[in-house]
Amino acid sequence: MATFTFIDEFKRYVGGGSTPDVDLANDQFTIYLSNELPVVATDSAKADIANITEQNGYTETNLTTTWAETAGGSGIWRLANNDDVSWTATGGNFGPFQYVVIYDNTITTPLDLLVGYWDVGSATTITNGNTFKVDLDANFEIFTLDG
């Protein structure tokens, strides 16, 4: 998978000191596909980056995340999903999209705080019967933070 790019506004809310405070251990995170280039310096809410049309087997998906230290005393913490995420086109195509976006579905101000995204490289359409997979690493890691 491509490198995860953080949205600047999200970084302000991680670790406290700003309201709202992102709770990586308990907040609900959601993933969706977009064909709109995220602007890391100015985008902050899901409404800033359009979702593609939800159809033919594609819909935004809640993640089942864990927040844990990668190894005892390492100071490196990992936000991971319980598995890779995938969508299979059924009854037609879905897309085009180029960006896989994650937002914090718990934060309400700004509503649905953007976390970051992956760029898949070019506008992509998944044709009927084919699958797009967000292929996370062996630990299903979304991102790590070094404490």
Backbone torsions as a table, in degrees:
resi	resn	phi	psi	omega
1	MET	NA	151.3	179.3
2	ALA	-65.0	171.3	178.1
3	THR	-69.3	136.0	177.6
4	PHE	-77.4	130.6	179.8
5	THR	-111.4	123.1	179.1
6	PHE	-79.5	146.7	169.5
7	ILE	-82.1	133.4	-175.7
8	ASP	-55.4	-44.0	-176.8
9	GLU	-59.9	-36.7	179.0
10	PHE	-60.0	-42.3	-177.7
11	LYS	-60.8	-28.5	177.9
12	ARG	-65.5	-31.6	-173.3
13	TYR	-93.9	-10.4	179.5
14	VAL	-82.8	132.9	176.8
15	GLY	89.4	6.1	176.1
16	GLY	82.7	-179.8	179.3
17	GLY	91.2	-19.5	176.6
18	SER	-124.8	149.5	177.0
19	THR	-105.8	129.3	3.0
20	PRO	-81.5	162.0	178.9
21	ASP	-96.9	121.7	178.1
22	VAL	-71.0	129.7	177.7
23	ASP	-108.2	92.9	-175.1
24	LEU	-62.8	-23.9	-179.4
25	ALA	-81.0	-25.4	-171.7
26	ASN	-126.6	-16.6	-179.0
27	ASP	-69.3	155.6	176.6
28	GLN	-92.8	124.7	177.8
29	PHE	-107.7	144.4	-175.8
30	THR	-130.3	147.3	-177.7
31	ILE	-120.5	141.2	176.6
32	TYR	-150.1	170.7	-177.7
33	LEU	-109.6	142.8	-179.7
34	SER	-142.5	154.4	172.7
35	ASN	-110.8	13.9	-179.7
36	GLU	-105.2	125.4	-179.2
37	LEU	-63.0	119.2	174.8
38	PRO	-66.6	141.9	177.0
39	VAL	-108.9	103.5	-171.3
40	VAL	-61.1	-30.3	-175.9
41	ALA	-80.1	-24.0	-173.5
42	THR	-125.4	-23.8	178.1
43	ASP	-74.5	141.8	179.1
44	SER	-140.1	-25.2	-175.9
45	ALA	-123.9	156.6	-179.5
46	LYS	-51.9	-37.3	-178.9
47	ALA	-60.6	-17.7	179.8
48	ASP	-78.1	-17.7	-177.6
49	ILE	-131.1	109.6	-173.2
50	ALA	-64.9	137.1	170.7
51	ASN	-76.2	147.1	171.8
52	ILE	-71.2	168.4	179.0
53	THR	-62.5	128.3	178.2
54	GLU	-81.5	109.7	-177.5
55	GLN	-165.6	163.4	170.1
56	ASN	52.3	43.2	176.4
57	GLY	96.4	-5.6	178.0
58	TYR	-107.1	131.0	169.4
59	THR	-151.3	149.4	176.8
60	GLU	-59.2	151.4	-168.5
61	THR	-132.3	131.9	173.3
62	ASN	-72.6	139.3	177.2
63	LEU	-92.7	155.1	173.1
64	THR	-111.5	94.6	-169.9
65	THR	-102.1	157.3	171.2
66	THR	-128.1	147.3	178.4
67	TRP	-123.0	111.9	-174.9
68	ALA	-151.0	154.7	175.2
69	GLU	-69.7	138.0	-175.1
70	THR	-66.3	-31.5	175.0
71	ALA	-157.1	147.4	-177.0
72	GLY	-49.1	122.3	176.4
73	GLY	75.6	7.7	-177.1
74	SER	-74.3	-27.6	-176.3
75	GLY	76.8	2.3	176.9
76	ILE	-107.0	123.8	-176.8
77	TRP	-112.0	144.3	-174.6
78	ARG	-120.6	129.9	166.4
79	LEU	-96.3	119.0	-176.3
80	ALA	-130.8	153.2	173.2
81	ASN	-94.2	166.9	-179.5
82	ASN	-79.9	-6.0	-178.3
83	ASP	-170.8	170.1	169.4
84	ASP	-64.3	160.5	178.0
85	VAL	-112.4	136.1	178.4
86	SER	-146.2	154.9	175.7
87	TRP	-131.8	136.4	177.1
88	THR	-112.6	127.6	178.8
89	ALA	-70.6	123.4	179.0
90	THR	-130.6	131.5	179.0
91	GLY	77.1	9.3	-179.4
92	GLY	151.0	-174.3	-178.0
93	ASN	-91.8	163.3	164.8
94	PHE	-135.3	152.0	-176.0
95	GLY	118.6	-169.6	3.3
96	PRO	-77.5	157.1	175.2
97	PHE	-147.5	157.3	175.3
98	GLN	-131.5	-15.7	-173.3
99	TYR	-124.5	137.4	175.3
100	VAL	-107.3	114.4	-168.6
101	VAL	-112.2	141.3	174.9
102	ILE	-119.5	137.4	174.2
103	TYR	-134.5	159.4	178.1
104	ASP	-89.6	109.0	-175.0
105	ASN	-78.2	-5.1	-178.2
106	THR	-92.0	-36.9	-177.7
107	ILE	-67.0	133.3	-178.6
108	THR	-111.3	-13.1	176.3
109	THR	-137.1	100.8	-0.9
110	PRO	-71.5	151.6	-178.5
111	LEU	-62.2	126.9	177.6
112	ASP	56.1	67.4	-177.6
113	LEU	-58.9	123.7	176.6
114	LEU	-67.7	139.4	177.2
115	VAL	-99.9	-54.5	-177.8
116	GLY	173.0	-168.1	-174.3
117	TYR	-158.0	164.4	168.7
118	TRP	-114.3	142.8	174.9
119	ASP	-101.8	120.2	-178.3
120	VAL	-83.4	-0.1	171.0
121	GLY	107.0	-34.3	178.6
122	SER	-163.0	162.4	178.2
123	ALA	-60.0	129.1	-173.1
124	THR	-127.6	135.5	172.5
125	THR	-117.3	130.5	177.7
126	ILE	-93.6	120.2	-176.5
127	THR	-86.3	157.1	-176.6
128	ASN	-46.8	126.3	178.5
129	GLY	91.6	-10.6	-179.5
130	ASN	-100.9	161.9	-173.9
131	THR	-122.7	140.2	169.1
132	PHE	-107.4	127.9	-177.0
133	LYS	-120.9	128.9	170.5
134	VAL	-83.5	96.7	-171.1
135	ASP	-86.7	89.2	178.4
136	LEU	-73.8	170.0	-178.3
137	ASP	-72.2	-174.7	-176.6
138	ALA	-60.6	-23.6	178.5
139	ASN	-96.7	5.8	-176.3
140	PHE	57.6	35.4	-175.8
141	GLU	-72.3	132.0	171.6
142	ILE	-92.3	-50.2	174.1
143	PHE	-159.5	162.5	173.5
144	THR	-121.6	154.6	173.1
145	LEU	-126.9	134.7	179.8
146	ASP	-95.3	114.4	-176.2
147	GLY	-83.1	NA	NA
